[in-house]
Amino acid sequence: MTNLIQNYGNADSDYDVYRDQIALSLRADSDGYESIGCVEHHFDPGYSMCPDNTQFLSYLAGRTTRAKMHTTAVIIPWNDPMRVVEKIALLDNLSDGRAMFGMGRGLARREFEGFGIEMGESRERFDEAAEMIIRGLEDGFVEGVGKYYPQAKVPVHPAPLGTFKGRTTCVAMSPDSAVAAGKLGVQMMAFIQGPMEAMHMPMIEQYRTAYRDTHGADAPPPLMIDLTYCHADSDAARAAAFEHVANYYMTCVEHYEFGGRHFESTSGYASYAAAKQAIDEYGLEAVVDIYVNAQIWGTPAEQIAKHEERRAIVGEYEPISVFQYGGLKGEKAAASYELFTAEVLPALQSM
């Protein structure tokens, strides 16, 4: 499971949002979830507000014993690569070797502007820094001679407790990011946005091809992140999904400016212009419906069936669930989590 840390509509105190997210995260450790994750986002609490997911996960590491601590993801262009290596290595030590390093490139113009970084540089910055970080976690030192991150050779202490091969992931929501993940030899991770065959499979195949061509082996199964809601009544599940998942998507439209045209002229982001094209062609309401229906929610039996249908399309993959989003919180989110954990989680683990 992973955390978005969203204060939807700024309806609660930021503190209360964190308490709510932490409560389910701690339960997930004792309930047998393989990993607990957290995203990185800045400057917009109504969308997401975890400025340092390694710090958040370090706190959880001290209160858990089994689950892996997964950054989903550290946004590389917003962080110094040497500091990323140090933070991940420290998290690995604090969690007794349970750290998973997930990274991403970033998409919101407001966040790049907040850091004073040109968004059109993100691909070059990511490619340069990602290689430095991956090498640093393996070699125990960081150095770089690139355009953006010249770095004299420095040692990393504490050293990671083991190799990060097999526990490094990369968000891939565009064709070039899918290819980058494959070339880096790390596990692809995607937040589900639309129909699997039409939207996600082309990128998954590009990832698999790049991985095979670069490393001479088959890529590991992709990780897929869904907004999840589980209820014993199908109609109630559908009503909640079309409220809360739709709420969340509208915060995406606002945060990422999907209705704008800046993606067309920003280097490395041309593929995201399709979001505006879809809104213009089909209308916002129809696009919201597509997004909601792409997530896996419903009764336990309906969710298991949806996972089976997805596996028939994708092949093996690893699911990650989000339980709190778009105003779904507190007792309502906890009840969904409890039913999912009791009836869906065992089925997924057996699959």
N, C-alpha and C positions, 0 to 999 in steps of 0.2 A: 504494500500500500504506500501511497505517497500523499504529501500534504501540500496544498496550494496556499494556505494561510491567507484566505480572502476575507476581508471585512466588508461583505456585500452591503452596499448602500450606506456604509459607515453606520450601521445600526447598533453596533456594540462598541465597547471600548476595545482598543487594540489588545490590551492585556487579557480581556475575557476571550477574545478569539484565540489567542495562544493557549490559554488554559484548556479550551475545548479541544483544540487540535492535539495537544499533548496527551490529554486523557485517552483518546482513542489510540494514539501511537503506543502508549505504554501497554494498553490491552493487547495490541497486535503482537507484541513481543511474547507474551504468555500464551496467546492463542495460536501460535504456530505459523505466523506469516514469515516468509523468507527474508523480506527486507522492509525497512521503513525509510521513506525518502522525503525529500523536501526540495522545492524549486528555489531559485533566486530571482527576486524582482525588487524594484526600487520605485519610490516616488508616487505610488498610486495604490493606497491601501484598499480601495474598492475593487481592485483587480487582484493584487497579491502583494504581500509585504514581508518578505524574508530577505533582508539585505545580505545575510551571511548564513548560508545553509550549513556550512561546516560547523559554525558555532551552535546552531540549533541542534544538529546531530550529535555534537559533543556532549551537550546536556543530556540528550536521550541515551547516549552511550553509557553515562554514569548511572542510569536508572533502569537499564535493560541488561539482559545476559545472553540472548540467543540471536535475535534478528540482526541482519546486516544493516549498516548505516549508509544509505545511498544518496548522493547528491544528484538530484534530477532536474536541473543540472547547474553546475558552476558555469556562468556565462564568460567565456574566455576573454573576449575583447575588453571586458570591464575590469579585468583583474590582472595583476602582474604575475607572469608565469612562475617566477621564483617563489612568490608568496603562496601561490596555489599548491605547489609541490610541498612546501613546508606545512600548510594547513592540512592537506590530505594525509601526509605522513604522521602528523600529530594526532589526527582523528583515528588513524589506524592503531596507534599506540593506546589511546584512551579507550578504544573499543575492543582491545585485545585481538586485533587483526580482523575486525568485522567491517572495515570500511570498503565501500564501493565508490569509485570515482566516475561520476557522470558529468559530461560537459556539453555545452551548446554554444551557438554563435550569437543569439540575440536577434530580436525582431522589432522592438518598439522604438520608434524615433525619439520619443520623449526620454527614454532611458539613456540612449546614446548622447542626446543633447545634455542631459543632466550631468554626465561624466565628461562632457567636452570632447567627445570622440566622434569623428566623422563616420557616420553609419556605412558609407560606401567603402570604408577601409576594412570592414569587419571580416570579409573572407580572407584577406591577406593576413590580418592580425591573428585570426583563428588558426590558419594553417601554420604560421610561424610558431605561435605559442604552444599549440597542441603537441607538436613534435618535441619541443623543449620539455614540456611537462611529462609526457610519456617516458622520455629518456631519463628525466630526473628521478622519477619514481622507481625506475629499474636500476640506475647507475649509482644513486646516492649523492649525486652532485648536479648542479644546474649551470649551464653555460649557453650562450647564444651570440651569434654574430649577424643576426638578421637586421632588417630595416627598422622594425618597431621595438624590438626587445634585445638590444645589445646587453649582454650580461657576462661579466667576468666569472670564471669558474669558481663556484662556491659550494661547500659541502652542505648536506641536508641532515640535520639532527633535530629530533630523533629520527632515525632511519625507519622507513616502513618495515613492518614485521614480515613481509613477504612480497613476492612478485604481484604486480597489479595486472598481469596478463590473465584474462578470464574474469576480471572484475573491474573493467573499464568500459563505459558506455558513452554513446554520443547521440544527442537528439538530432534527428534527420527529418526535417519537414519540407525540404526542397530537394530537387534532383542533385544539385551540387553538394549539398550536405550529406546525402546518401552515399555519393561517390567518395567523399572525404572520409566518412566512417569506414567504408570498405578498405580504402587505401591505408588508413591508420591501423587496421586490423583489430578494431574494437566492435563491441556489440551495438547494433543500431537500436535506437529507442524513438518511438513515435507517439505523440498525443493524437488520438483518433479524431479526425476532422470530418470525414465523409465516407462514402461507400468504399468498401475494401478493394474491390476489383478495379474500379475506375480511378480512385484517388491514390490509394496507398500501394497497391501491388506494383505499379511501374517503378516507384522509388525503391521498394524492397528488392526488385529484380536488379536494378542498377547497383544497389549495395552489394548484393550477392555476387554480381559479375566483377565489380571492382575488387572485392575481397579475394575472390578466386584468382583473378588475373595477377594480383599483387603478391599474394601469399601462398598460392598453389594448394589451397585447401578450401573446403566448404565453410561458409560463414556460419557463426552461431545463430540460433533462433533470434529473431527480433523481439524486442520488448515493446508491448503495446499498452498504452495508458488510457483507461476509460473512466468517465464520470459514472459512478455506479449508484443505483438505488434499488433496494431489494424490499419487497413487500409480499405478504401471502396472497393478497388480492391483486389480480392483474390490472383491473381498472384503476385501483388506487396507485399502483406503481406507475402506470402511464401518466396519470394526472400529476404526480409528483415530478416525474421526469420532465414533462412539458412545462412545468413551472420552474424548477430549479436549474435543470440543464440549460433551458432557454435563457434564464437569467444570466447564467455564467457566460453563455455565448455572446450575449449583448455587451457584457463587460469586455470581452475580447474585441468586438467590433470597435468599441470606443478606445480601448487601450492601444490597440495596434493600428487604429485608423484604417480599418479594412475598406471603408468607403472612400478613402482618399486615393490620389493618383501618384503619390511620391514613390511607390515601389517601382513604377515604370522607369523612373530616371535615376534610381539608386543602384549603383553597381552591386551585383550579387543577389538582388532581390526581385528580379523580373518575374519569377514564377508566382510571387505573391500577388501580382496584379490580377490574377484570376479571381481573387476574392471579390474585388470590386466588379469585375465583369459578371460574376454570378449574381451579385446583388442587383446589378442593373438589368440583367436579362430575366431573372426569375422573380425578383422582388425579395425584400428582406425576410418576410414571413416564411416564404418557401425555403430560403437558405437556412433559416433557423430550424425548420422541420427536418431538413436533411441532416443537420448537425445532431439534433436530438436523437433521431432514429439510428444514427451511426454508433452511438454509445451502447454499452451492454447494461441494461436495466430490466426489471420485471420480477416475476415470481422466481423462486429458486430454479424450478424446472425450465422456465423460459430463458433464464440466463445461461444455464448449462447448455441448452439447445443452441443458443446464439454462439457460444464458444465453439461448439462442435461444428457449426456451419462455417465459422471463421477459419477453423483449423483445416477444413476441407479446401478452402481457398488458398490459405497462406502456407500450410504445412505447420511444422512445430513453431510455437512462439511462446513467450512468457508474458502473462497478463499482470498488469499493475492496476489496482483500483484506487479511485479517489472517492471518499465518503462524505466530505464536507465542502460545499461550494454553492454559489448562487442563493444564499439564504438557507440552505440545508445545514442545520447545525443542532447542537444540543440533543434533547431526547429523541427527536425524529431521526437525526443522523445515527445516533447510537442504536436505535431499534433496527434500522436498515443494516448496520454493521453486524449486529448480533445474529440476525437471520442469515445474512450472507455467510458469516463465519461458521454457523452451525450446519448449513445445508449446501452452500455453493463451494466454499473453500475445500472441503474434503474431496468433492468431485473433481475440482481443478487439479488438486494435488495428485489424484489417481490418474489424471490424463497426462 
